[in-house]
Structures are given as structure tokens and as C-alpha cells.
Amino acid sequence: TQIFDRGWFRLKNTKHIYHDWKYDGHGWVNVSKAIIVSCDTYFYELAVQMGIHLMDTTLKQFGFGSITGTDINAELPGIVPSPAWKEAHQQHPWYTGDTIITGIGQGSLLVTPLQLATATAILAERGYRAQPHLIQSIQPANQHSTQLHYPKTQVFKASHSIWQGVISAMQQVISSPHGTAVNFGPHAYTVAGKTGTAQVFGKTRNEEYVRSNIPKKLRNNHLFIAFAPVAHPKIALAVIIEHAGTADQLAGKIIQFYFNLKPKAHPREPEHA
């Protein structure tokens, strides 16, 4: 499905405008291009077409709205908003506008970095979930250590072509000259990623203006998820940088450090693999 992005979205018979981050839009956009250039308008439209109930179900399958169950205390579940949630917690009805902004991760949606990393791993494993944990093995005093094993479970089903389409677009987020992860840096492995922005100051869509002309505490927060190598994933991560736009650059350094630390962790793959 393609849409023509003029830089904004509006529901029929309404006046409110939902803006894209790019003032004059991206022209004709399909889902692959929408991922590569991070086209808000496309995902506004997609959110309306999906509806909040399908979005709610799908987000929960990827682990949002519940704790990951890792071996640490005080983990928070975050929030996946729905009509029932809004009625119970805000005593207001759900509007289509709520669905639209949920489609780009805004509104009442709340997620933790660990949830983002876990969902990224599910993408990397094409629908299979690996249990995140800190403890690798247990060794009682004067005894041999016991390695802990966490089996993977399938939490989301999709055809090979769907997984391939999304992951290929995520690779181009980094490798394409039009991709939004321009600061990822050079790398000798295949990697798939996606940028994101948590807006703090909403008076302008000009990112350079926001970075340069308002106090640092009001500048946008930046997010980046990634996994590598694409064919045989070994690492998945989520990076959140407060008030600065370097999340993709930091993620590139972390993944490069991982592979330098474990040189046998991945085969050298051509970038187009």
C-alpha cells in the first residue's frame, strides 16, 4: 500500500492536523520507505487502518505492557493504552486521535529500554522470544556451576516475506543514503535498526532548531534499536539518549565493541546479505 505524504495527515471531516517530521513530506511512500525515512504520516494512516484493538494485541505479543520477567526487582510493565485502559485510568472515552498518535509511539504509550531490546530480539528471531536475564550460571560454594538455559518461545507468527520486508527496510535505515541512522558508523557486519524520537518540546518540527535554540532539558530524546548480524543474530539492543541525537552512533560503537570483544561471535557477511 502506498500513500502520498504531503507532510501532514488529517481525518476526514475534521480540522486537526497531524504533522510529519519533514515539513514538506516524503511524496509517495510504501511501508519499506516509511521505515527507512521514518515517515510519521504513513504510520498515522496505518494506525487508523489497523485500529486500536489490533494494535493493542500486537504490541502485547511483542512484550509491551508487561514485565519481561528478567531476574531483577522492581521492573515496570509500562503502558499499552486501549479504550478500556483510558476509561479506567483517565475516565475519558477513546478517540481515533488516540489511535493515530499511538501509531507513532506517542500519547499514553510507555515502554522501558529492556522492553524495547526484548521486542528487537523478537524481530531478530522472526517471532521467537528469548527470555532476558542477568544470571548466566549458578555456582554454590564448593560445587560445580550450573548453566541456566532459557528456551525460546514463539510469540508472533508472520510469513517469511513479511519478516524479510521489515528487516530489509531496517537494514536500509542504516545503509541507505536516505536512512535516518546516518551516524551509525562503518561496520563489517549486517545490521538492522530503527530510529525514534521522544519529543520533549513540541513548538517546532525543525530538529536542528530544537537542538540549537532551546535549553538542553527541552530538547528531544532519541532512541535507536538494532540487531546484528541479520542472518544469524547475536546481539540486540535499545539505546536511549536524553536531549541529544546520537543514539544511532552510540549503538554502532556498542555493537562494534561487542564484535571486537568476541571476534568469533559472527561470520563476516556482505552488507547486502
N, C-alpha and C positions, 0 to 999 in steps of 0.2 A: 504494500500500500504506500502510495506517495501523497504528500500534501505540498502545497506551495506556501512557504513560510515568508510572510511579509515583515516579520519581526514582532508580531503580536497575535493573540488569539482572543476570540470573543464568542460566547454562546449566542445562538440565535435569539432574537427578541430581548436582548439585554444590552446594557451600555458599558458594563465593566470590561476593561481591557487587561489581559494578562500578557505581560511583555516577555519577549525573548531577551537573552543577554546581549545579543547582537542587534543593534538598533534597526538596521535595515533588513534583517532576516537572512536566511540562507538559501532562498529560492526553492527549487524542487528538492524534497528531502524524502528518502525512504528510511527504514529502520536502521540500516547499516550506517548511512551518513549521519543519522541522528545521534548514534552512539559516538561516532568519530568526532563530530564537531560539537557535541553536547547541545543539541537543538531543543530548547525548552518547549517551543511551540509544538513540535511533533509529539512530545510526551504529554502535553496538555490534551491534545486530541486523542491520543491513545488512552489516557486515563478515562476520558468520557466514554469512549467506545467499550472499554473493559467494564467500567462500573466499579463502585467501591467494594462490592461483595467479592468479586473475583480477585481484585487487588488484595483485599484483606486475607483471603485464603492463600494466595500465592506467597505473599510476604511471610506469612506464618510458616509455610513449608520451608522457607529458607532460614527459619530460626528467629525472625524478628518478633518482638512482643513476648518473648520468654527467655529465661536464663539459659545459657549454654550448658550449664552443669559442670563447668570446669572445677578443679579442686582448689578453689579459693573461696573465702567467705565474703558475704555482703555483695554478691553480684546483683546487678539491677536488671529487670526484664525489659526496660524501655516501654514504648507505647506504639501499637499499631492501631490508629484510630478507625472507628467504624460508626455507623449510626447508633448502635446500641451503646458504644463507649461514650459518645458525645452526649447522649441523653442522660446517661448515668452520672457522668462527671462534670458536665457543663450545663445540664438542664436546658439544652437547646436542640432543635431539630437539625438534621444533616442536610446540607445543601450541595448541589452539584459543584459549586465553587470549592467546597471542601475536598471533593474528589479530585478536582483539577490540580490544586496545589499539593495534594498528597502524591500525585503522579510524578512530581519532581523532588519529592523528599522534604517538602516544606509543611507548614501547618503544624498539627499536633504530633506528627511522627517523630519519635525519639528512638535512637539506636545507640548502642555502645560500640567502641572500637573493636572489641572482641567479637561482637555480633557481625560487624562488617567483615572482619577477617574470616570468620566461620562461613558466612554466605559466599565470600570469594572462593574459599576452598570447595564449596559445593559446586560452584560454577566450574572450577578447575577439574573436578572429578565427575563432571557431567551428571549431576543429580545425586551423587552419593555423599553422605555426610561423615566426616571424621570427627570424633569427639575431641575437642580441645582440652589439653591438660598440661600441668606443670611437672607432675611427677612421672619420671621415666621408669624408675625401678625402686623397689623397697629392699633394704638390707638390714635385718635385725642384727643386733650385736652378736659377733662370733658366728654368723651364719652366711650362707651364700645369698647373693642378691636375687630377687625375683623380678624379671622383666614384666612390666604391665602391658597388656595388649588391649587395644580398643578397636573392635571391628567396625568397619564402615557399613552404614545402612542407607538404603535408597530412600530419599525423601521427596524427590521430584522426578517425574518422567517426561521426556520430550524426545522427539525424533533426532537422529544424528544430524540432519540438515539444519534443524533449529539450533542445536548446540554449536554447530560449526559456524553458522551465520553470526551468532552473537560473539563467539570467541574470536573469529576472524576480524570483526569490526573492532573488538577490544585491542587486538594487535595493532590495528591501524591508528588507534588513538595515540600510539607511541611512534609508529613507523611512518605514518603519512605526514606530508608537509602541512596538511590541513588539520591534523590531530591536535587535541588540546593539551597533550602531555609533552610540550615542546622542550621541557627542561629535564627529561628523564636521563639523558646522557647516553654515551656509547656503551654497547653491551655485546657480548659474544654468545648470546643465548636468545631463544624466542621468549617473548613475554607479552602477556595480555593485561590491559589495565583500563581504568576509568577514572576520570577526574570528577570532582564535585565541589560545590561551593555552599557554605552555610552563611547566609547573608546576615550581617550584624547591623549595617547601616543601609537603609533602603531608599535613600533620596536620589540615587543616580545609578544607572546601569553601566557607567563608564568605569571599568575596573582600574585603569591607570589613575583616574581622578581620585577614586576612593583610596588607593594606596598612597597617594602623594599629598592630598589636601585635607584629610580629616585625621583626628587623633588616632594613634595606633589601636587603641582599645575598641574603636568603632569600625575598624577595617574588617573585611570579610575573612572568615575562617576557610581554609582549603583542605580538601580531602582527596585521597588517592587510594585506590585498591589495585592490587596486581597479583599475578601468579606466574611462575616460571619453573622449568621450560613448559611450553604449551602442550607438547605431545605427552610428556611424562612429568607431570608437576611434582616439584619437591618443596616448594615454598609458596605460601600465600600470606599476604599481609594487608593491613589497613593503616594508613598514616593520616593523622590529623594535625595540621599546623594552625595555631591560633594567630589571626591577624596578619598572615603572610601567605604568599602564593608559591611556596617552594615544596609542597608535599610530594609532587612527582619526582623532583630532583632528589629529595631525601630517600624516597623509596628506591630509586635507582642505585643509590650508594649502599643502601642496606642489602639489596639483593646481590649486588656485585661483591660486597664483603662476604656474604654467605657462600657464594660460589668460590671465592678465593680461599675461604677457610676450609671448604670441603670440595676440593677440586674434582673429586670423583662423584660428586652428587648429581652431575648431569652430563649427558653427552653434548659435544659441541654440535649445534644444529644450525642450518642455514636460516637466515632471517625470514624467508618465505614459507618455512615449514608449518 
